[in-house]
Amino acid sequence: MPKIENNKEQDNEQNTNSVLVGFVRKSNAGRAVKLSINTSSFQDCATYVTSDGQTYVQLVISLNALSGVIEGSRAVTSINQLND
């Protein structure tokens, strides 16, 4: 009997070091995406400053996983900050 391999593609975001910052869920009504950010993790995130002096935190959500949440095949996915 041939071996069946699970052929799931992993995003580049999942292959690097990252810090879990929060989660994404679909709202109960199904008409919105809810973000839950851990404030302690968010405070520990690296920031960058734009030329106009604004400070930002760069976060990543996998498009494949987010599509699964929106379509209903996944209940939740993670929000991460990638570490270089």
mmCIF file of the N, C-alpha and C atoms, coordinates in Angstrom:
data_MODEL
# 
_entry.id   MODEL 
# 
loop_
_atom_site.group_PDB 
_atom_site.id 
_atom_site.type_symbol 
_atom_site.label_atom_id 
_atom_site.label_alt_id 
_atom_site.label_comp_id 
_atom_site.label_asym_id 
_atom_site.label_entity_id 
_atom_site.label_seq_id 
_atom_site.pdbx_PDB_ins_code 
_atom_site.Cartn_x 
_atom_site.Cartn_y 
_atom_site.Cartn_z 
_atom_site.occupancy 
_atom_site.B_iso_or_equiv 
_atom_site.pdbx_formal_charge 
_atom_site.auth_seq_id 
_atom_site.auth_comp_id 
_atom_site.auth_asym_id 
_atom_site.auth_atom_id 
_atom_site.pdbx_PDB_model_num 
ATOM 1   N N  . MET A 1 1  ? 0.849   -1.173 0.000  1.00 0.00 ? 1  MET A N  1 
ATOM 2   C CA . MET A 1 1  ? 0.000   0.000  0.000  1.00 0.00 ? 1  MET A CA 1 
ATOM 3   C C  . MET A 1 1  ? 0.895   1.237  0.000  1.00 0.00 ? 1  MET A C  1 
ATOM 4   N N  . PRO A 1 2  ? 0.708   2.186  -0.925 1.00 0.00 ? 2  PRO A N  1 
ATOM 5   C CA . PRO A 1 2  ? 1.560   3.368  -0.991 1.00 0.00 ? 2  PRO A CA 1 
ATOM 6   C C  . PRO A 1 2  ? 1.313   4.290  0.198  1.00 0.00 ? 2  PRO A C  1 
ATOM 7   N N  . LYS A 1 3  ? 2.383   4.916  0.585  1.00 0.00 ? 3  LYS A N  1 
ATOM 8   C CA . LYS A 1 3  ? 2.304   5.869  1.685  1.00 0.00 ? 3  LYS A CA 1 
ATOM 9   C C  . LYS A 1 3  ? 1.650   7.161  1.196  1.00 0.00 ? 3  LYS A C  1 
ATOM 10  N N  . ILE A 1 4  ? 0.663   7.656  1.954  1.00 0.00 ? 4  ILE A N  1 
ATOM 11  C CA . ILE A 1 4  ? -0.014  8.902  1.612  1.00 0.00 ? 4  ILE A CA 1 
ATOM 12  C C  . ILE A 1 4  ? 0.629   10.029 2.389  1.00 0.00 ? 4  ILE A C  1 
ATOM 13  N N  . GLU A 1 5  ? 1.106   11.017 1.677  1.00 0.00 ? 5  GLU A N  1 
ATOM 14  C CA . GLU A 1 5  ? 1.755   12.147 2.319  1.00 0.00 ? 5  GLU A CA 1 
ATOM 15  C C  . GLU A 1 5  ? 0.796   13.317 2.424  1.00 0.00 ? 5  GLU A C  1 
ATOM 16  N N  . ASN A 1 6  ? 0.862   13.997 3.531  1.00 0.00 ? 6  ASN A N  1 
ATOM 17  C CA . ASN A 1 6  ? 0.068   15.200 3.727  1.00 0.00 ? 6  ASN A CA 1 
ATOM 18  C C  . ASN A 1 6  ? 0.814   16.334 3.044  1.00 0.00 ? 6  ASN A C  1 
ATOM 19  N N  . ASN A 1 7  ? 0.250   16.898 1.994  1.00 0.00 ? 7  ASN A N  1 
ATOM 20  C CA . ASN A 1 7  ? 0.928   17.884 1.160  1.00 0.00 ? 7  ASN A CA 1 
ATOM 21  C C  . ASN A 1 7  ? 0.447   19.293 1.482  1.00 0.00 ? 7  ASN A C  1 
ATOM 22  N N  . LYS A 1 8  ? 0.648   19.724 2.713  1.00 0.00 ? 8  LYS A N  1 
ATOM 23  C CA . LYS A 1 8  ? 0.263   21.083 3.085  1.00 0.00 ? 8  LYS A CA 1 
ATOM 24  C C  . LYS A 1 8  ? 1.459   21.998 2.887  1.00 0.00 ? 8  LYS A C  1 
ATOM 25  N N  . GLU A 1 9  ? 1.212   23.111 2.203  1.00 0.00 ? 9  GLU A N  1 
ATOM 26  C CA . GLU A 1 9  ? 2.265   24.100 2.029  1.00 0.00 ? 9  GLU A CA 1 
ATOM 27  C C  . GLU A 1 9  ? 2.381   24.928 3.285  1.00 0.00 ? 9  GLU A C  1 
ATOM 28  N N  . GLN A 1 10 ? 3.614   25.152 3.720  1.00 0.00 ? 10 GLN A N  1 
ATOM 29  C CA . GLN A 1 10 ? 3.825   26.022 4.853  1.00 0.00 ? 10 GLN A CA 1 
ATOM 30  C C  . GLN A 1 10 ? 4.287   27.369 4.350  1.00 0.00 ? 10 GLN A C  1 
ATOM 31  N N  . ASP A 1 11 ? 3.702   28.424 4.908  1.00 0.00 ? 11 ASP A N  1 
ATOM 32  C CA . ASP A 1 11 ? 4.089   29.772 4.524  1.00 0.00 ? 11 ASP A CA 1 
ATOM 33  C C  . ASP A 1 11 ? 5.474   30.080 5.070  1.00 0.00 ? 11 ASP A C  1 
ATOM 34  N N  . ASN A 1 12 ? 6.164   31.019 4.416  1.00 0.00 ? 12 ASN A N  1 
ATOM 35  C CA . ASN A 1 12 ? 7.467   31.435 4.888  1.00 0.00 ? 12 ASN A CA 1 
ATOM 36  C C  . ASN A 1 12 ? 7.404   31.942 6.316  1.00 0.00 ? 12 ASN A C  1 
ATOM 37  N N  . GLU A 1 13 ? 6.263   32.545 6.701  1.00 0.00 ? 13 GLU A N  1 
ATOM 38  C CA . GLU A 1 13 ? 6.115   33.063 8.047  1.00 0.00 ? 13 GLU A CA 1 
ATOM 39  C C  . GLU A 1 13 ? 6.228   31.956 9.078  1.00 0.00 ? 13 GLU A C  1 
ATOM 40  N N  . GLN A 1 14 ? 5.801   30.746 8.741  1.00 0.00 ? 14 GLN A N  1 
ATOM 41  C CA . GLN A 1 14 ? 5.831   29.638 9.675  1.00 0.00 ? 14 GLN A CA 1 
ATOM 42  C C  . GLN A 1 14 ? 7.204   28.996 9.750  1.00 0.00 ? 14 GLN A C  1 
ATOM 43  N N  . ASN A 1 15 ? 8.083   29.285 8.825  1.00 0.00 ? 15 ASN A N  1 
ATOM 44  C CA . ASN A 1 15 ? 9.408   28.685 8.790  1.00 0.00 ? 15 ASN A CA 1 
ATOM 45  C C  . ASN A 1 15 ? 10.454  29.549 9.474  1.00 0.00 ? 15 ASN A C  1 
ATOM 46  N N  . THR A 1 16 ? 10.101  30.677 9.997  1.00 0.00 ? 16 THR A N  1 
ATOM 47  C CA . THR A 1 16 ? 11.042  31.562 10.650 1.00 0.00 ? 16 THR A CA 1 
ATOM 48  C C  . THR A 1 16 ? 10.665  31.707 12.122 1.00 0.00 ? 16 THR A C  1 
ATOM 49  N N  . ASN A 1 17 ? 11.582  32.279 12.889 1.00 0.00 ? 17 ASN A N  1 
ATOM 50  C CA . ASN A 1 17 ? 11.280  32.547 14.291 1.00 0.00 ? 17 ASN A CA 1 
ATOM 51  C C  . ASN A 1 17 ? 10.263  33.664 14.373 1.00 0.00 ? 17 ASN A C  1 
ATOM 52  N N  . SER A 1 18 ? 9.264   33.482 15.221 1.00 0.00 ? 18 SER A N  1 
ATOM 53  C CA . SER A 1 18 ? 8.254   34.505 15.377 1.00 0.00 ? 18 SER A CA 1 
ATOM 54  C C  . SER A 1 18 ? 7.763   34.526 16.820 1.00 0.00 ? 18 SER A C  1 
ATOM 55  N N  . VAL A 1 19 ? 7.136   35.641 17.164 1.00 0.00 ? 19 VAL A N  1 
ATOM 56  C CA . VAL A 1 19 ? 6.559   35.812 18.495 1.00 0.00 ? 19 VAL A CA 1 
ATOM 57  C C  . VAL A 1 19 ? 5.053   35.857 18.338 1.00 0.00 ? 19 VAL A C  1 
ATOM 58  N N  . LEU A 1 20 ? 4.341   35.028 19.093 1.00 0.00 ? 20 LEU A N  1 
ATOM 59  C CA . LEU A 1 20 ? 2.891   35.032 19.073 1.00 0.00 ? 20 LEU A CA 1 
ATOM 60  C C  . LEU A 1 20 ? 2.396   36.294 19.765 1.00 0.00 ? 20 LEU A C  1 
ATOM 61  N N  . VAL A 1 21 ? 1.581   37.074 19.053 1.00 0.00 ? 21 VAL A N  1 
ATOM 62  C CA . VAL A 1 21 ? 1.081   38.336 19.579 1.00 0.00 ? 21 VAL A CA 1 
ATOM 63  C C  . VAL A 1 21 ? -0.421  38.248 19.846 1.00 0.00 ? 21 VAL A C  1 
ATOM 64  N N  . GLY A 1 22 ? -1.144  37.420 19.105 1.00 0.00 ? 22 GLY A N  1 
ATOM 65  C CA . GLY A 1 22 ? -2.584  37.322 19.303 1.00 0.00 ? 22 GLY A CA 1 
ATOM 66  C C  . GLY A 1 22 ? -3.216  36.329 18.359 1.00 0.00 ? 22 GLY A C  1 
ATOM 67  N N  . PHE A 1 23 ? -4.541  36.440 18.256 1.00 0.00 ? 23 PHE A N  1 
ATOM 68  C CA . PHE A 1 23 ? -5.315  35.507 17.457 1.00 0.00 ? 23 PHE A CA 1 
ATOM 69  C C  . PHE A 1 23 ? -6.344  36.237 16.604 1.00 0.00 ? 23 PHE A C  1 
ATOM 70  N N  . VAL A 1 24 ? -6.755  35.596 15.520 1.00 0.00 ? 24 VAL A N  1 
ATOM 71  C CA . VAL A 1 24 ? -7.808  36.086 14.645 1.00 0.00 ? 24 VAL A CA 1 
ATOM 72  C C  . VAL A 1 24 ? -8.943  35.068 14.666 1.00 0.00 ? 24 VAL A C  1 
ATOM 73  N N  . ARG A 1 25 ? -10.154 35.548 14.856 1.00 0.00 ? 25 ARG A N  1 
ATOM 74  C CA . ARG A 1 25 ? -11.353 34.709 14.828 1.00 0.00 ? 25 ARG A CA 1 
ATOM 75  C C  . ARG A 1 25 ? -12.426 35.389 13.983 1.00 0.00 ? 25 ARG A C  1 
ATOM 76  N N  . LYS A 1 26 ? -13.370 34.618 13.537 1.00 0.00 ? 26 LYS A N  1 
ATOM 77  C CA . LYS A 1 26 ? -14.535 35.164 12.851 1.00 0.00 ? 26 LYS A CA 1 
ATOM 78  C C  . LYS A 1 26 ? -15.560 35.527 13.923 1.00 0.00 ? 26 LYS A C  1 
ATOM 79  N N  . SER A 1 27 ? -16.267 36.633 13.745 1.00 0.00 ? 27 SER A N  1 
ATOM 80  C CA . SER A 1 27 ? -17.277 37.047 14.713 1.00 0.00 ? 27 SER A CA 1 
ATOM 81  C C  . SER A 1 27 ? -18.417 36.033 14.755 1.00 0.00 ? 27 SER A C  1 
ATOM 82  N N  . ASN A 1 28 ? -19.175 36.049 15.829 1.00 0.00 ? 28 ASN A N  1 
ATOM 83  C CA . ASN A 1 28 ? -20.307 35.122 15.957 1.00 0.00 ? 28 ASN A CA 1 
ATOM 84  C C  . ASN A 1 28 ? -21.317 35.308 14.834 1.00 0.00 ? 28 ASN A C  1 
ATOM 85  N N  . ALA A 1 29 ? -21.530 36.546 14.417 1.00 0.00 ? 29 ALA A N  1 
ATOM 86  C CA . ALA A 1 29 ? -22.460 36.810 13.325 1.00 0.00 ? 29 ALA A CA 1 
ATOM 87  C C  . ALA A 1 29 ? -21.851 36.449 11.966 1.00 0.00 ? 29 ALA A C  1 
ATOM 88  N N  . GLY A 1 30 ? -20.523 36.281 11.914 1.00 0.00 ? 30 GLY A N  1 
ATOM 89  C CA . GLY A 1 30 ? -19.866 35.894 10.672 1.00 0.00 ? 30 GLY A CA 1 
ATOM 90  C C  . GLY A 1 30 ? -19.640 37.022 9.697  1.00 0.00 ? 30 GLY A C  1 
ATOM 91  N N  . ARG A 1 31 ? -19.840 38.255 10.140 1.00 0.00 ? 31 ARG A N  1 
ATOM 92  C CA . ARG A 1 31 ? -19.702 39.386 9.226  1.00 0.00 ? 31 ARG A CA 1 
ATOM 93  C C  . ARG A 1 31 ? -18.472 40.226 9.502  1.00 0.00 ? 31 ARG A C  1 
ATOM 94  N N  . ALA A 1 32 ? -17.606 39.767 10.405 1.00 0.00 ? 32 ALA A N  1 
ATOM 95  C CA . ALA A 1 32 ? -16.406 40.526 10.744 1.00 0.00 ? 32 ALA A CA 1 
ATOM 96  C C  . ALA A 1 32 ? -15.317 39.566 11.203 1.00 0.00 ? 32 ALA A C  1 
ATOM 97  N N  . VAL A 1 33 ? -14.095 40.051 11.204 1.00 0.00 ? 33 VAL A N  1 
ATOM 98  C CA . VAL A 1 33 ? -12.957 39.315 11.731 1.00 0.00 ? 33 VAL A CA 1 
ATOM 99  C C  . VAL A 1 33 ? -12.549 40.010 13.023 1.00 0.00 ? 33 VAL A C  1 
ATOM 100 N N  . LYS A 1 34 ? -12.414 39.239 14.095 1.00 0.00 ? 34 LYS A N  1 
ATOM 101 C CA . LYS A 1 34 ? -12.060 39.784 15.399 1.00 0.00 ? 34 LYS A CA 1 
ATOM 102 C C  . LYS A 1 34 ? -10.581 39.526 15.681 1.00 0.00 ? 34 LYS A C  1 
ATOM 103 N N  . LEU A 1 35 ? -9.863  40.556 16.080 1.00 0.00 ? 35 LEU A N  1 
ATOM 104 C CA . LEU A 1 35 ? -8.461  40.431 16.458 1.00 0.00 ? 35 LEU A CA 1 
ATOM 105 C C  . LEU A 1 35 ? -8.360  40.500 17.968 1.00 0.00 ? 35 LEU A C  1 
ATOM 106 N N  . SER A 1 36 ? -7.646  39.570 18.563 1.00 0.00 ? 36 SER A N  1 
ATOM 107 C CA . SER A 1 36 ? -7.377  39.586 19.995 1.00 0.00 ? 36 SER A CA 1 
ATOM 108 C C  . SER A 1 36 ? -5.868  39.686 20.165 1.00 0.00 ? 36 SER A C  1 
ATOM 109 N N  . ILE A 1 37 ? -5.418  40.817 20.689 1.00 0.00 ? 37 ILE A N  1 
ATOM 110 C CA . ILE A 1 37 ? -3.991  41.090 20.849 1.00 0.00 ? 37 ILE A CA 1 
ATOM 111 C C  . ILE A 1 37 ? -3.629  40.997 22.325 1.00 0.00 ? 37 ILE A C  1 
ATOM 112 N N  . ASN A 1 38 ? -2.584  40.237 22.636 1.00 0.00 ? 38 ASN A N  1 
ATOM 113 C CA . ASN A 1 38 ? -2.078  40.157 23.997 1.00 0.00 ? 38 ASN A CA 1 
ATOM 114 C C  . ASN A 1 38 ? -1.254  41.414 24.265 1.00 0.00 ? 38 ASN A C  1 
ATOM 115 N N  . THR A 1 39 ? -1.694  42.239 25.209 1.00 0.00 ? 39 THR A N  1 
ATOM 116 C CA . THR A 1 39 ? -1.043  43.537 25.431 1.00 0.00 ? 39 THR A CA 1 
ATOM 117 C C  . THR A 1 39 ? 0.399   43.387 25.900 1.00 0.00 ? 39 THR A C  1 
ATOM 118 N N  . SER A 1 40 ? 0.682   42.370 26.686 1.00 0.00 ? 40 SER A N  1 
ATOM 119 C CA . SER A 1 40 ? 2.058   42.158 27.149 1.00 0.00 ? 40 SER A CA 1 
ATOM 120 C C  . SER A 1 40 ? 2.976   41.807 25.980 1.00 0.00 ? 40 SER A C  1 
ATOM 121 N N  . SER A 1 41 ? 2.519   40.898 25.111 1.00 0.00 ? 41 SER A N  1 
ATOM 122 C CA . SER A 1 41 ? 3.312   40.520 23.928 1.00 0.00 ? 41 SER A CA 1 
ATOM 123 C C  . SER A 1 41 ? 3.469   41.703 22.980 1.00 0.00 ? 41 SER A C  1 
ATOM 124 N N  . PHE A 1 42 ? 2.397   42.487 22.828 1.00 0.00 ? 42 PHE A N  1 
ATOM 125 C CA . PHE A 1 42 ? 2.441   43.640 21.928 1.00 0.00 ? 42 PHE A CA 1 
ATOM 126 C C  . PHE A 1 42 ? 3.477   44.659 22.400 1.00 0.00 ? 42 PHE A C  1 
ATOM 127 N N  . GLN A 1 43 ? 3.550   44.883 23.702 1.00 0.00 ? 43 GLN A N  1 
ATOM 128 C CA . GLN A 1 43 ? 4.525   45.827 24.251 1.00 0.00 ? 43 GLN A CA 1 
ATOM 129 C C  . GLN A 1 43 ? 5.951   45.375 24.000 1.00 0.00 ? 43 GLN A C  1 
ATOM 130 N N  . ASP A 1 44 ? 6.158   44.064 23.901 1.00 0.00 ? 44 ASP A N  1 
ATOM 131 C CA . ASP A 1 44 ? 7.496   43.519 23.667 1.00 0.00 ? 44 ASP A CA 1 
ATOM 132 C C  . ASP A 1 44 ? 7.893   43.491 22.196 1.00 0.00 ? 44 ASP A C  1 
ATOM 133 N N  . CYS A 1 45 ? 6.974   43.833 21.301 1.00 0.00 ? 45 CYS A N  1 
ATOM 134 C CA . CYS A 1 45 ? 7.253   43.792 19.864 1.00 0.00 ? 45 CYS A CA 1 
ATOM 135 C C  . CYS A 1 45 ? 8.225   44.896 19.454 1.00 0.00 ? 45 CYS A C  1 
ATOM 136 N N  . ALA A 1 46 ? 9.012   44.566 18.442 1.00 0.00 ? 46 ALA A N  1 
ATOM 137 C CA . ALA A 1 46 ? 9.904   45.563 17.841 1.00 0.00 ? 46 ALA A CA 1 
ATOM 138 C C  . ALA A 1 46 ? 9.065   46.560 17.050 1.00 0.00 ? 46 ALA A C  1 
ATOM 139 N N  . THR A 1 47 ? 9.524   47.795 17.001 1.00 0.00 ? 47 THR A N  1 
ATOM 140 C CA . THR A 1 47 ? 8.820   48.843 16.273 1.00 0.00 ? 47 THR A CA 1 
ATOM 141 C C  . THR A 1 47 ? 9.738   49.444 15.211 1.00 0.00 ? 47 THR A C  1 
ATOM 142 N N  . TYR A 1 48 ? 9.137   50.217 14.334 1.00 0.00 ? 48 TYR A N  1 
ATOM 143 C CA . TYR A 1 48 ? 9.916   51.003 13.378 1.00 0.00 ? 48 TYR A CA 1 
ATOM 144 C C  . TYR A 1 48 ? 9.254   52.365 13.245 1.00 0.00 ? 48 TYR A C  1 
ATOM 145 N N  . VAL A 1 49 ? 10.033  53.347 12.835 1.00 0.00 ? 49 VAL A N  1 
ATOM 146 C CA . VAL A 1 49 ? 9.555   54.717 12.720 1.00 0.00 ? 49 VAL A CA 1 
ATOM 147 C C  . VAL A 1 49 ? 9.610   55.130 11.261 1.00 0.00 ? 49 VAL A C  1 
ATOM 148 N N  . THR A 1 50 ? 8.522   55.719 10.758 1.00 0.00 ? 50 THR A N  1 
ATOM 149 C CA . THR A 1 50 ? 8.472   56.191 9.382  1.00 0.00 ? 50 THR A CA 1 
ATOM 150 C C  . THR A 1 50 ? 9.077   57.585 9.290  1.00 0.00 ? 50 THR A C  1 
ATOM 151 N N  . SER A 1 51 ? 9.252   58.073 8.079  1.00 0.00 ? 51 SER A N  1 
ATOM 152 C CA . SER A 1 51 ? 9.884   59.374 7.865  1.00 0.00 ? 51 SER A CA 1 
ATOM 153 C C  . SER A 1 51 ? 9.092   60.528 8.462  1.00 0.00 ? 51 SER A C  1 
ATOM 154 N N  . ASP A 1 52 ? 7.790   60.314 8.667  1.00 0.00 ? 52 ASP A N  1 
ATOM 155 C CA . ASP A 1 52 ? 6.985   61.378 9.273  1.00 0.00 ? 52 ASP A CA 1 
ATOM 156 C C  . ASP A 1 52 ? 6.932   61.282 10.802 1.00 0.00 ? 52 ASP A C  1 
ATOM 157 N N  . GLY A 1 53 ? 7.725   60.364 11.394 1.00 0.00 ? 53 GLY A N  1 
ATOM 158 C CA . GLY A 1 53 ? 7.832   60.257 12.840 1.00 0.00 ? 53 GLY A CA 1 
ATOM 159 C C  . GLY A 1 53 ? 6.831   59.327 13.500 1.00 0.00 ? 53 GLY A C  1 
ATOM 160 N N  . GLN A 1 54 ? 5.978   58.665 12.727 1.00 0.00 ? 54 GLN A N  1 
ATOM 161 C CA . GLN A 1 54 ? 5.003   57.731 13.294 1.00 0.00 ? 54 GLN A CA 1 
ATOM 162 C C  . GLN A 1 54 ? 5.676   56.398 13.610 1.00 0.00 ? 54 GLN A C  1 
ATOM 163 N N  . THR A 1 55 ? 5.293   55.781 14.715 1.00 0.00 ? 55 THR A N  1 
ATOM 164 C CA . THR A 1 55 ? 5.854   54.498 15.139 1.00 0.00 ? 55 THR A CA 1 
ATOM 165 C C  . THR A 1 55 ? 4.844   53.387 14.874 1.00 0.00 ? 55 THR A C  1 
ATOM 166 N N  . TYR A 1 56 ? 5.319   52.285 14.298 1.00 0.00 ? 56 TYR A N  1 
ATOM 167 C CA . TYR A 1 56 ? 4.464   51.156 13.939 1.00 0.00 ? 56 TYR A CA 1 
ATOM 168 C C  . TYR A 1 56 ? 5.053   49.853 14.446 1.00 0.00 ? 56 TYR A C  1 
ATOM 169 N N  . VAL A 1 57 ? 4.159   48.854 14.611 1.00 0.00 ? 57 VAL A N  1 
ATOM 170 C CA . VAL A 1 57 ? 4.541   47.479 14.910 1.00 0.00 ? 57 VAL A CA 1 
ATOM 171 C C  . VAL A 1 57 ? 4.141   46.653 13.701 1.00 0.00 ? 57 VAL A C  1 
ATOM 172 N N  . GLN A 1 58 ? 5.069   45.886 13.151 1.00 0.00 ? 58 GLN A N  1 
ATOM 173 C CA . GLN A 1 58 ? 4.777   45.067 11.978 1.00 0.00 ? 58 GLN A CA 1 
ATOM 174 C C  . GLN A 1 58 ? 4.362   43.670 12.429 1.00 0.00 ? 58 GLN A C  1 
ATOM 175 N N  . LEU A 1 59 ? 3.128   43.283 12.103 1.00 0.00 ? 59 LEU A N  1 
ATOM 176 C CA . LEU A 1 59 ? 2.591   41.979 12.460 1.00 0.00 ? 59 LEU A CA 1 
ATOM 177 C C  . LEU A 1 59 ? 2.223   41.209 11.202 1.00 0.00 ? 59 LEU A C  1 
ATOM 178 N N  . VAL A 1 60 ? 2.154   39.880 11.317 1.00 0.00 ? 60 VAL A N  1 
ATOM 179 C CA . VAL A 1 60 ? 1.910   39.014 10.165 1.00 0.00 ? 60 VAL A CA 1 
ATOM 180 C C  . VAL A 1 60 ? 0.783   38.035 10.483 1.00 0.00 ? 60 VAL A C  1 
ATOM 181 N N  . ILE A 1 61 ? -0.111  37.859 9.509  1.00 0.00 ? 61 ILE A N  1 
ATOM 182 C CA . ILE A 1 61 ? -1.145  36.824 9.555  1.00 0.00 ? 61 ILE A CA 1 
ATOM 183 C C  . ILE A 1 61 ? -1.049  36.053 8.245  1.00 0.00 ? 61 ILE A C  1 
ATOM 184 N N  . SER A 1 62 ? -0.975  34.749 8.314  1.00 0.00 ? 62 SER A N  1 
ATOM 185 C CA . SER A 1 62 ? -0.905  33.922 7.119  1.00 0.00 ? 62 SER A CA 1 
ATOM 186 C C  . SER A 1 62 ? -2.182  34.079 6.302  1.00 0.00 ? 62 SER A C  1 
ATOM 187 N N  . LEU A 1 63 ? -2.042  34.371 5.018  1.00 0.00 ? 63 LEU A N  1 
ATOM 188 C CA . LEU A 1 63 ? -3.211  34.502 4.142  1.00 0.00 ? 63 LEU A CA 1 
ATOM 189 C C  . LEU A 1 63 ? -3.981  33.196 4.021  1.00 0.00 ? 63 LEU A C  1 
ATOM 190 N N  . ASN A 1 64 ? -3.269  32.073 3.919  1.00 0.00 ? 64 ASN A N  1 
ATOM 191 C CA . ASN A 1 64 ? -3.948  30.783 3.815  1.00 0.00 ? 64 ASN A CA 1 
ATOM 192 C C  . ASN A 1 64 ? -4.760  30.493 5.067  1.00 0.00 ? 64 ASN A C  1 
ATOM 193 N N  . ALA A 1 65 ? -4.168  30.742 6.232  1.00 0.00 ? 65 ALA A N  1 
ATOM 194 C CA . ALA A 1 65 ? -4.870  30.486 7.487  1.00 0.00 ? 65 ALA A CA 1 
ATOM 195 C C  . ALA A 1 65 ? -6.033  31.461 7.665  1.00 0.00 ? 65 ALA A C  1 
ATOM 196 N N  . LEU A 1 66 ? -5.838  32.728 7.317  1.00 0.00 ? 66 LEU A N  1 
ATOM 197 C CA . LEU A 1 66 ? -6.911  33.711 7.427  1.00 0.00 ? 66 LEU A CA 1 
ATOM 198 C C  . LEU A 1 66 ? -8.071  33.361 6.495  1.00 0.00 ? 66 LEU A C  1 
ATOM 199 N N  . SER A 1 67 ? -7.764  32.898 5.299  1.00 0.00 ? 67 SER A N  1 
ATOM 200 C CA . SER A 1 67 ? -8.817  32.454 4.376  1.00 0.00 ? 67 SER A CA 1 
ATOM 201 C C  . SER A 1 67 ? -9.611  31.304 4.985  1.00 0.00 ? 67 SER A C  1 
ATOM 202 N N  . GLY A 1 68 ? -8.910  30.402 5.660  1.00 0.00 ? 68 GLY A N  1 
ATOM 203 C CA . GLY A 1 68 ? -9.592  29.294 6.334  1.00 0.00 ? 68 GLY A CA 1 
ATOM 204 C C  . GLY A 1 68 ? -10.529 29.777 7.422  1.00 0.00 ? 68 GLY A C  1 
ATOM 205 N N  . VAL A 1 69 ? -10.117 30.789 8.172  1.00 0.00 ? 69 VAL A N  1 
ATOM 206 C CA . VAL A 1 69 ? -10.984 31.362 9.212  1.00 0.00 ? 69 VAL A CA 1 
ATOM 207 C C  . VAL A 1 69 ? -12.212 31.997 8.573  1.00 0.00 ? 69 VAL A C  1 
ATOM 208 N N  . ILE A 1 70 ? -12.004 32.754 7.522  1.00 0.00 ? 70 ILE A N  1 
ATOM 209 C CA . ILE A 1 70 ? -13.116 33.438 6.851  1.00 0.00 ? 70 ILE A CA 1 
ATOM 210 C C  . ILE A 1 70 ? -14.079 32.427 6.235  1.00 0.00 ? 70 ILE A C  1 
ATOM 211 N N  . GLU A 1 71 ? -13.543 31.366 5.636  1.00 0.00 ? 71 GLU A N  1 
ATOM 212 C CA . GLU A 1 71 ? -14.382 30.344 4.999  1.00 0.00 ? 71 GLU A CA 1 
ATOM 213 C C  . GLU A 1 71 ? -15.035 29.398 5.998  1.00 0.00 ? 71 GLU A C  1 
ATOM 214 N N  . GLY A 1 72 ? -14.514 29.367 7.217  1.00 0.00 ? 72 GLY A N  1 
ATOM 215 C CA . GLY A 1 72 ? -15.090 28.509 8.247  1.00 0.00 ? 72 GLY A CA 1 
ATOM 216 C C  . GLY A 1 72 ? -14.422 27.172 8.432  1.00 0.00 ? 72 GLY A C  1 
ATOM 217 N N  . SER A 1 73 ? -13.357 26.885 7.695  1.00 0.00 ? 73 SER A N  1 
ATOM 218 C CA . SER A 1 73 ? -12.664 25.606 7.856  1.00 0.00 ? 73 SER A CA 1 
ATOM 219 C C  . SER A 1 73 ? -11.679 25.627 9.022  1.00 0.00 ? 73 SER A C  1 
ATOM 220 N N  . ARG A 1 74 ? -11.391 26.813 9.541  1.00 0.00 ? 74 ARG A N  1 
ATOM 221 C CA . ARG A 1 74 ? -10.548 26.981 10.739 1.00 0.00 ? 74 ARG A CA 1 
ATOM 222 C C  . ARG A 1 74 ? -11.291 27.887 11.708 1.00 0.00 ? 74 ARG A C  1 
ATOM 223 N N  . ALA A 1 75 ? -11.130 27.619 12.991 1.00 0.00 ? 75 ALA A N  1 
ATOM 224 C CA . ALA A 1 75 ? -11.784 28.462 13.994 1.00 0.00 ? 75 ALA A CA 1 
ATOM 225 C C  . ALA A 1 75 ? -10.943 29.681 14.330 1.00 0.00 ? 75 ALA A C  1 
ATOM 226 N N  . VAL A 1 76 ? -9.632  29.536 14.256 1.00 0.00 ? 76 VAL A N  1 
ATOM 227 C CA . VAL A 1 76 ? -8.734  30.586 14.724 1.00 0.00 ? 76 VAL A CA 1 
ATOM 228 C C  . VAL A 1 76 ? -7.392  30.464 14.021 1.00 0.00 ? 76 VAL A C  1 
ATOM 229 N N  . THR A 1 77 ? -6.665  31.572 13.911 1.00 0.00 ? 77 THR A N  1 
ATOM 230 C CA . THR A 1 77 ? -5.276  31.547 13.456 1.00 0.00 ? 77 THR A CA 1 
ATOM 231 C C  . THR A 1 77 ? -4.507  32.587 14.242 1.00 0.00 ? 77 THR A C  1 
ATOM 232 N N  . SER A 1 78 ? -3.208  32.571 14.117 1.00 0.00 ? 78 SER A N  1 
ATOM 233 C CA . SER A 1 78 ? -2.364  33.411 14.952 1.00 0.00 ? 78 SER A CA 1 
ATOM 234 C C  . SER A 1 78 ? -1.953  34.709 14.269 1.00 0.00 ? 78 SER A C  1 
ATOM 235 N N  . ILE A 1 79 ? -1.642  35.677 15.116 1.00 0.00 ? 79 ILE A N  1 
ATOM 236 C CA . ILE A 1 79 ? -1.015  36.937 14.693 1.00 0.00 ? 79 ILE A CA 1 
ATOM 237 C C  . ILE A 1 79 ? 0.390   36.911 15.275 1.00 0.00 ? 79 ILE A C  1 
ATOM 238 N N  . ASN A 1 80 ? 1.393   37.121 14.433 1.00 0.00 ? 80 ASN A N  1 
ATOM 239 C CA . ASN A 1 80 ? 2.779   37.012 14.872 1.00 0.00 ? 80 ASN A CA 1 
ATOM 240 C C  . ASN A 1 80 ? 3.604   38.206 14.460 1.00 0.00 ? 80 ASN A C  1 
ATOM 241 N N  . GLN A 1 81 ? 4.731   38.363 15.142 1.00 0.00 ? 81 GLN A N  1 
ATOM 242 C CA . GLN A 1 81 ? 5.755   39.272 14.665 1.00 0.00 ? 81 GLN A CA 1 
ATOM 243 C C  . GLN A 1 81 ? 6.963   38.418 14.327 1.00 0.00 ? 81 GLN A C  1 
ATOM 244 N N  . LEU A 1 82 ? 7.483   38.588 13.113 1.00 0.00 ? 82 LEU A N  1 
ATOM 245 C CA . LEU A 1 82 ? 8.632   37.811 12.670 1.00 0.00 ? 82 LEU A CA 1 
ATOM 246 C C  . LEU A 1 82 ? 9.907   38.389 13.241 1.00 0.00 ? 82 LEU A C  1 
ATOM 247 N N  . ASN A 1 83 ? 10.801  37.483 13.655 1.00 0.00 ? 83 ASN A N  1 
ATOM 248 C CA . ASN A 1 83 ? 12.121  37.900 14.135 1.00 0.00 ? 83 ASN A CA 1 
ATOM 249 C C  . ASN A 1 83 ? 13.139  37.612 13.047 1.00 0.00 ? 83 ASN A C  1 
ATOM 250 N N  . ASP A 1 84 ? 13.965  38.580 12.757 1.00 0.00 ? 84 ASP A N  1 
ATOM 251 C CA . ASP A 1 84 ? 15.017  38.387 11.743 1.00 0.00 ? 84 ASP A CA 1 
ATOM 252 C C  . ASP A 1 84 ? 16.180  37.622 12.280 1.00 0.00 ? 84 ASP A C  1 
# 
